[in-house]
Structures are given as C-alpha cells and as structure tokens.
C-alpha cells in the first residue's frame, strides 16, 4: 500500500491551538497568576470587599460550569482554569461596592449564556466576562457606574475620570495626576485602577509566550493616536491621550481580554486588524458615544468580526501563493 492510499485519522480538538508543549490548563493557570498583581492592587485600594467580590465571581463561575457539565453529562471542565479566569476578569470589570447577588448574576450570564450554550471552551465567539459586564451595565446602570473612592475610610462614591469628562467636560477634571492614574489611586472598576499592575501581569504572559503583543500594541496605539488627533484639534474639549491610556479599561482589555485565544484572530495580520478595530471603536465611543467607556463594546463588536477577519486573511494568503 503506497502512502497516497493510506488513511490517516486526525483528531481535531477545540481551540485554542498551540504548537508547544503547553497544555490548556497550564496556560490558563499562568493567566491566573498574571492577574494576581491586578487583584492585589484592587484589594490594597478598595479593601477586603474587593477580595470577597473576586472570590464570589470566581466561585460562581466554577460552580455554574460544574452544574452545566453535570446536567449535560460531559467531562468536568470547570477546573481547567478557564472558568476561574472568567470569574477573576469579571470581578476586575466591576465596582467594588456592587452587591454580591448581582455579581452572581453576571457569572451566570458569563458561563451559561455566553460560553456553555455555545458549546463550552473553544466554541464561544464572545468574551464571556465582557458579555457579563455589558449585561450588568445595561441591567443595573446605577450600581455599575457608582465608583468608590480608593483608600477611603468612608464609602465615598463618584464618577470615574472618563465619566466626569463625559458628563461635565475636561475642565471638570482640574489638574490630572497621571501618576495616580498609573499606580491605581483613582475611581474605577477593580481592574481599571492600576495600569502598573496590568503591565506586570502582561509582562509575565508575554515572557511565557501566552500572548503576542500584536493585538495589545495595535489596540492601544490606535486609541492613543485617534484621541491625540482630537486633543490637538481642541484640548479644551478633548482629554489628552495619556488620560485615555491610563484610565478606564484600556490596559486590562488590551492585554487580558482582546488577546483571548478563542475570540481573537488566528494569524498575525488578522490580529493587527483586530487590534486596530478595537482601538478605533474604543476611541469613537469614548469621544462621541453615550457611554464614557468603550473598551467592552469595542472588543465584543470585533469578536463578532473575527470569523470574517480570519476568512479574509486566509483568502489573501491563498491569492498571494497563487500569484507567486
């Protein structure tokens, strides 16, 4: 029997695919370790309730996936780390004073609706944590936009820097303390406070080859460039690009959610297009949209476009090979 007539059986598993010795579990738990600096700074700035909120969302996500596995009579996937990542990322997208029951509802939406109903890990087309955040934002807008003041003995709530710009204009911010924005002493969700903590975690992921910098750099670069253009046009109306870089969920979204292997493009060129699209949409929503923040909406919209990006990239490469 010659080689051409031999039947070769291939086993195709669910994504994310990798060409290294790394297992899905090992990658997932590496991401969890990379999120620890952000979790730690959130506890430092917002107190023990930030830790309890993170534990509630994480335990709820694992629990809901366990129930789904049992009801569907499938192998247990709730301990592979993906559900835990969703729980931690969900917590980092929430204000520290959000009622626990709302956080549990968010975990239900993240795991059951946006992940398990699509088929589980590798089949979901949208980032589960972001779906849950947007659901909670639309369902409970007051609770989701009431931000406690970090390091405050009393529970003092108010608007985030981006929220102040949207409602009262740039002048209402007064003098901007960029170091406070970078370090984390600023109102916002748990994961939006410290850009430094996000960068520390991202450095670990990059050093372990868990993420490529194509999506984060194109995402952040496009947002900064677009907001910088309008800042040059009228600095009295538009905030400086450094504020857009360091406030809100840009850093968290760019490094930890837009880079999700399941919901981002496969090839390098597609990843750059994806990042540029996320950055452009984020800037447009922040500058002209009804919401002060646009990262979640931008990533979810681009998640829906990923199959088209992958198809376009594949066809472009095929045409290039034919021409060559």
N, C-alpha and C positions, 0 to 999 in steps of 0.2 A: 504494500500500500504506500503510495507516494504521499509527500507532505500536503499536496493540494487537496487530496481526498480525505485527509484526516479531519475528524470532527473535534473541534476544540470548544470545550464548555467554559464559559466565562461567568463568574459570579459578580454581579454589579450590585454594590451596596449603596446606601443612601449617602448623600453629601453631608458634610464637607469632605472632599477628596484630598489626599495628601500623598506625596511621593517620598515620604520619610518614614522613619521607624516610629514616629509619634502616633499614639492612639488618640481617639476622640476624647477618651476620659482624661488622658494626660494633658491635652491641650486645654480642655475645659477647666481643669483644676489649676492650670497655670494662669488662665484668665482670672480665676477667682483670687489667686494670690496677688495678681497685678491690681485688683480692685481694692485690696486692703488699705493702701495709703489713702484713697478717697473715703473709705468707710471710717478710717481712724480720724481723719481731719473733721469729718462730719460730727463724730462723737465729741471731739475736742471743742468745736464751735457751738454745737447745739445741745450738748449734754447727753445723758443716758437715754433719753427718749429716741434719739437718732439710732442708737444701737437696737433698742427694742423694736422700732419700726422696721429696721432691716431684718431682724430675726423673724418678725411676723410675716413679712412678704416672702422671705426665703423659705420658711417652713410651709407656708401656704402653697407656694408653687410646687414644692416637692410633694406635698400631700395631695394636691389636685392631680398631679401626673401619676402618682401611685394609684389613686382611685380610677383614673382613666385606664391605666394598664390592667387593673384587675377586672373592670367592667368589660373591657374589650378582649380579655383573656390573651394578653400579649406579654412578652418578656418584660421584666421590670427595667425601665429606662430612667426611672426617677432619680437614680443615684449616679448617673453618668456625669453629672456636673452641669448639664445644660439647664435644667430647671433651677438649680441654685443660682446660676449666673443671671437668669431672667429675674429671679427674686431680688438679687442684690441691685441689678440695674434699675428695676422698678423702684426700689426704695430710694436710690440716688436721684430719681426723677420726681420725688415727692417732697413737699414741705415737711419739716419735722413735726409739726403740730397736727398733721392730718389724722383724723380718727382711725383707729385700727381697723374697724369694720370696713371702711372704705378701701383701705389697703388690701384687705382680703378679697373684696370685690374685684379690685384691679388684678390680683393674682389669678382669680378665676377667669377673667377675660383673657389674660395673657396666655395661660396654659390651655384651657379648654377650647376657647373660641379661636384664638389666633395661632395655635400650634397643633393641638391634638385633632381638631376637626379637619385639619388639612392633611393629617396622616402622621403627625409626630415630627421628630427631629429630621431635618433634611427635606421636608416637604412643605414647610410653611414658607409663604412668599413675603410675609411682612415680619419685621422685628417684633416679637411678642411684647417686650417691655414697652416699646413705643406705642403699640396699639392700646395697651392698657393705660398708658399715660394720657393719650388723647381721649380715650373713653372717659376717664375720670375728669379730665379738664372740661369736657363738654357736659358731663352729667352733674358735676359739683364744682362749678366755676369759682364760687366764693371761697370754698375751702382750699382749692388748688392754686389760688393766687393770693393767699394770705401768708406772707413770709415772716417768720420770727426773726428778730434781730440776733445775730450771733453774739455769744458771750454776754448775753443779757440775763441778769438775775430775774427780772420780771419778764413775763411773756409779752413782749412788745412786738406787734406785727406791723407790717407796712408793705409798700411796693418794692419790687426789685429795681435795680438801676434801669433796665430796659423798660420796665413798667412805668417808671417815672418819666422817661423820655416820651413814651407813647401817650401818656395822659397829660403831662404838663410841659413837655418840651425839654430841650437840652439845658436851658438856663436853670431849670429847677434842680438840676444835679449839684450846682455850685462847683466847688473845687473837687476834682476827681482824684481820689487816692488810688493810683494804679497799683501800688504795692499791696494795698488791702485787697484789691481785686485778684491779684496774682496769688497771694497767700491764702485767701479764703475768708477774710473778715468782712463779709458783705452778704446782704439778704439774697436768698435764692433757695433752690432745692438743695438737698443734701450733697449731690454730686456736682452742682454748679458753682460751689463756693471756691474751691481751691484748684486753680489751674496747675499749680506746682504738684499737687498730689496726683492729678491726672497724668502729667508728664512723667512722673516717676514710674507709674504703672505701665504707661505706654512704652517706656524705655525697656522694661523687662520683657514685654511682649515682642518688641522688635528684636531684642537680643536673642530671644528663643525662636525666632523665625515664625512666630504665631501670627504676625500681621505684616503686611507690606506698608510702606509709607506713601504709596501712590495715592490711595484714597484720602487719608488724612491731610496730606500736604495740598492736594488739589482742592479739597473741600475748604480748608482754612484759607488757602491762598486766594481762592475765588471770592470768598466772603469779604476778606480784608480789602482786596483790590476794588471790588464793587462799592463797598461802603466808603472807601477812601476817595473815590471819584466824586461822590456826592458831598463828602465833607469838604473837598476843595471847592466845590461849587458854592456852598453856603454853610460855613461852620456854625452859624447861629441857629440853624435848623437841624442839621445832621450831626450825629455824635462822631467823635474821632474813631478811626478804625481799631485803635488799640482797645477801646472800650468794648467794641463788638467782639474782639478776640478773647478778652479776659472775662467777660460777663456772660451770663446765660449758659446754655448747654452746648456751646460750640465745641469746646475741647472734649467733653465727655462723649458727645455724639460722634465727633470725627474719629476718635481713636478707639472707642469701645462699642459703638453701635453701627456706624456706617461700614465698619470693617468686618461685620458678621459674615462668616464664610458662606452661610446658606443663602443669605438675601442680598449678596453683592455679586458683581460680575466675576467671571472666571479668569479672563485674560487681562493682561496688563493695560492694554489700550482701553478696553472697556471699563476698567477700574478708574482710569483717569477721567473718562467721560462721565462716569457715575459721580465722582467727587466734584467735578465742575458743576454738574447739575444740582447736586445738594447745596453747594455753596451759593449758586445763583439764586435758587429758590429761598434759601435762608435769608439772604440779603434783601430780596424783594419783599418777603413777608415782614421782616423787621422794619424796613423803611416805609413801606406803603400799605401793609396789611392791617387787619383789625386786631391781630394778636401781637403782643410785644416780642414774642419769641417765635422763631420759625424752624428750628432745627428738627423737631419731631415730625412736623408736617413735611418738611423737605425730604427727609430720609424715607418716610413712608411712600411718598409720591414716587421717588426714584426707585424704591423697592419694586413697585409695580412695573417699572420700565425695564428692569433688569433682563427679563427674557428677550425683549426687543434689542437691547444692547448686545447681548451675547449672540443673537442671531445675526445682527448687523456685522459684528466683529468676525464671526465665522465666514460669512459670505465675502467680506472684504478680503480675508486671507485666502480664500479659495480662488477669487478672481486674480489676486496677485500671483499665486502659484501658476495659474493657467497662462497668464501673460508672460511669466518668466520662462 
